[in-house]
Amino acid sequence: MFQQAFGIFSCKNTYNCIETFILAILSSCTLYLFARAYILIRKDKAQILDNTDKIIFTLASVHNGLLTLIFIIFTNPFFVYTVRTLYLTLDIVICSVVAYMYFSREIHSRINKTTLLALLWAFLLWSYSTIMPQNIETDNECNLFNILVFSFSTIAVSAVLLFCGYGSIKIINDVNDMERKQSVDEEYNLWQVRRFQELKERKIQITTLTIVNTIAPTAQLIWDLWKYDSAYTTEQCSNLLFADNVGEIFVFAIIKILCNLLPSWGIYYLYYWRNREHFRTNNANYNRYLNDFEEFRSDMIELV
């Protein structure tokens, strides 16, 4: 059968208990921070986050909540596949946001359609994985091909995200270089300073989202390929899932942190931590992100 466990209550050995305890503590603390942040974000007096930002934060919260449940209480095939689907969905939404920044308005309708198709694929993959008996009634979960399909699907989305993220950052750098060369009066200079600050904030957002959502899927794909290629028996699979010595405690913990918790930490940092003081204000004019990014991009297109 697909290996089921009761979190920290079903450790295979002392080393596995330590590893699971570390992950349980980290995921629990992350969930607590997300819960506190979510209370403030729901109010959002300064209107810092738009609806898409809140969707991303909510998806990350649910994803981390399910991870905490798996690490502490119970894991089964349904939870494992749901976690994979949640992250794939989160990656698709983030990719569409960055694609909106990179491509011009004429392409936005195509982005919408592509995003919907990608979300449909994620749902179909989840449905197949949770319904088909061969995905559950197996002696070796490391050799489940649909796990690899999840990983390859996520890495494909992340590749698009990397392309759009790099392109958007390049545009921002070009805009900054262009405006630094312009000779302007004092009033324009003050406005220009604000634009530089907004562009800096946007650049940090794109860079962080791109990095964490490239590292996590890459680590997950490498890990899944390694398990698929190395674990031919149930015992071999168990050896790759549960720590059996001190070194494996750190190796397995780091791998699972990179694959599961790193994206949540990046999203928490971007959407809450950097703006935590502003969530307590009534300043509706505060803009965390650059609202007229497309105008800057249009300026760059005209220059080219």
Helices and strands as residue ranges (DSSP letters): G 7-10, H 14-43, H 51-72, H 77-102, G 105-107, H 108-131, G 133-135, G 141-143, H 145-180, H 186-230, H 234-241, H 246-256, I 257-261, H 262-271, G 273-275, G 278-280, H 293-303
